Amino acid sequence: AFTDTYDHELTPFVTSGSTVSLNYGMETTAGGMEGNYWVSMQLISYGAANFNLDAAIDEIISPNSWEFRSKINPICADPKIIIQNTGSTTLTSLTITYNVLGGTPEIYNWSGSLDFLEKEEVTLPILSQTFWNTMATTNVFEVSISSPNGGADGYTNNNYAKSTFTKPAVYSGGFYLQTTTNLAGYENSYTIKDDQGNVVMSRNSMASSTTYKDTINLPYGCYVLDFLDSYDDGMSFFANSDGN
C-alpha cells in the first residue's frame, strides 16, 4: 500500500567523507500488537545548486486524473500546482501561464519568498467557467512558468507541465440528493459549496435509519459536495454495528 513519505535533511549532521549510521524505530499499538513494515529508503547526496536563478513546476495537483490525487479531483474551480525554487537565489516572483488545451491562456503573477529547494502550493484563479469549455477532444491542462524574479530562467526544461483530467458531471434543471442513514445518522452531514467556497446548501444532525430527499436547484456554476462522517467509519463498515 502506498504510504506517506518523509524527507529528512541530514546535512547538519554529517561531514564530507564521514560514515553515518541511520536507525529507525516503531511504536507498538495499544494492546501490544506489533508493527510489521517493509521500509524503503533512499539516501541522496548533492552539491551546490547548478543555477543561480531557476524555478520549477514540481506537480499539478488539480486538474489531474492521476489516482494519487483522486480525492480532490475532478474539479471545476481554480487549478492548483506546486512550484519549487531550484536556484541558489531566493525566489520572490514568477509569471505563471495556464490553459486547457485549445483554450485561451490566463496569467497569474506569483510573489512570495522561497529559498533553495523550498516548495509552495499555488492556486491559479480562473475568470469564469468558460476556462474549461474548449473544442479539444482531449482534456489536457497546461501550465508554464517564466521570468523568475523578473529575470531569465537558468534551466527551462522544468518550466512546463501538463496533465490529463476528467471533467465533473454536468446537471441541468433540478435534481435531488437521496440519503438513507444507518444506525448512527448523527455522525453524518453534508455541505454544497460554490467555487468561492461559500456554503449554498447543507444538512446536519441526521436522524438514524432515516431517508432524506433534498431537492437541489442551483444556478449555473461550479459546486463541490462534501459528505462527512464525524466518526470516520463511513456508512457501512464491517468492524462496527452501525449497519449500512
N, C-alpha and C positions, 0 to 999 in steps of 0.2 A: 504494500500500500504506500502511496506517496505521502510523505510526512513533511513537516516543517523543516526547513534548512536554516542553519545558523552560521554566520560568518564571524570569526574572531580575529582581530588584528593582533598579530604576535610580535610586531616589530619592536615594541618597547622591552620585550623580554628576551631577545636574542642578540648575539654578537656575531658578525660575519665570520664564518668558518667554524663556529662552535657547534656542539651536539646538543640537541634539545629532546627531552622526553615528554610525551603527551599522555596524560591519563584522563579517563572519564569514569564517572560512577553513576549509578542509578538508585533511586529510592524504591522501596517496596510499597505496595498499596496497603491500605488499611485491611487487616485480616491476614497479612503476611504472604499474599500471592507474589511470586517472583516475576520481575520483569524479564523478558526474553527478547532481545533486539539484535538484528543484524545491522551493524553500523558501517556506513561508507564515509570515508573521509578523504579529502584532497588537501595537500599542502602546496600552496602556490607561493613562489618567491618572485620578486620583481625588483627592478631598479628604478631609477628616476623616470619621470614622465617623458614620453617621446616627443611631446609637443608642448609648446608654451601656451597656446590658445586653441582649445579643441573642446567641442561639445558633442554629445552622442544621444541618439534615441535608444534608450535601454529596452523599452517594451511598450506595446499598445495594450492597454488594459481593456478598453472598450471603444468602438465595437470590435468584437473578436469572437470567432466561432471556436477558438481553442478551448478544449474541455476544462482545462485548469481554471479558466475564467468564466465558466458556465453559470456560476451563481449570480453574477452581475451582468449577464448578457442573456438575450438580446436587449438593446436599448433603442430609444428614440430621442434621447436627450443629449446633453453635451458629451462629446468624446473625452476620454481620459488617457493620458500617456505618462510614461516615466522618462525624464531626461537625466543625463549624468554629465558631470564635468570630468572630462578625461584629459585636461590640460593642467599644467602647473599653476597657471594664473587663476585666481578666484573668478568664477563665472557670475556676472551680475546682470546680464541682459542677453536676450535671444529672440530672434524672429522665427515664429512657427507658422508654417503654411500647411493647410489641410483641406481635404475634399473627399467626396465619394467619387469614384471613377466615373467620368462623364459629367460631373457637376462643376459648379463654379468654385474655385478655391477661396477660402477665407483665411485671414491673417490674424494672429494673436501675438502681441509683443509682451514677452515674459520678462519680468525683472525679479531679482532676488539676490541670494548670495550662497554659492556652492563652492566649497573647497575641492581640491583634487579628489576624484572618485566619489564624491557625495552625489546623492540622487534626490529627486523631488518629483512627486506626482503632480501633474498639471492638468487642470480642467480647461478644455477648449470650448469657448462659447459658440453657439450657432445662432444665426439671426432668426431663422424660422424653420418649420418642418420641411420646407422645400429643399433644405440641405440634403435630405435623404432620398428625394424623389428625382431620379435620373432615368435616362433611356437605356443605360447599360444593362446588359443581360446578366452580368455577374456583379454581386455586391462586394465591392472592394473599397476599403478605406485607405487613403494615402496620407502620409504626413512627412514633412521635411523641415529641417532647421537650417538657419543661416545667420550670419552676422553676429557671432558671439562677441559680446562687449563692443559691438559696432565695428568689429574688425574682420579679418579673413580667417576662416577655419583652417587649422593646420592639417586636418585629415578628413576628407569629405566622404569616405566610404561608410561612415557610420551616421550619416546625416539624413538618411531616407529609410522609411519602413512602410510596410503595407500589411493589411490583414483582410481576410475574407470574413464575412459576417452574415448572419441571418436577420432579416427584418422582423419586428414584432408583428403579432396578429393585428389585423385591422377590422374593426367592427363598425357597422353603420346602424343608426337608429338605436332604440332602446333594447337592452338585454338584461338578464338577471344573474346574480351570483347565488347559487343554492348551496347551503352548508348544513350538513347533519352532524351534530356534535356527538362525542362519545360520553362516557360517564364522568368525564372531567371537563365539561364545556367551559367552566370558569377559567381554564387555562388559555383559552383561545381568544384571539382578537384579530382585526384586520384594519388596514388603512389603505386608501387610494390617494396617491399624491400626483399633482401635475408636475411638469418638467422644471418648475421652480422650487419644488419641494413643499408646496402648500398642500395640506390635507383637505381634500374636497369631499371625502366620504369616509366613514369609519363605523365600526361596530365593536363594542367591548362587553365584557361580563356576560358571555353567552351562557344560557342555561344548559344543563346536561340533557342528553338524549332528546334534543330538540332540532327541528328543521327550520332554517331561516331562508327566506327567498327575498333577496334585496334587489329591487329594480335599479339599474344603472343607466342613466340617460345624461351623458355629459357632452359638452360642446366639443367640436373637432380639436384634437390636440394629442399630446403625449402623456401617458399616465403609467404609474407603477403601482401594482398591487403587492402589498406585503402582508402575508398571512402568518401570524405569530403563535407560538406556543410557549407560555411562560415557564413551563417545567422542562422544556427542551426534549420531550419524548414523543412529539408528534401526536397524531390522532389514531394511530394503530401501531402498537409496539408489543412484541411478544413477551417482554420481560416485566410487564405490569398487568394489572387487572382493570384497566380503564376501558376495555372494549374498543370498538372501532366504528 
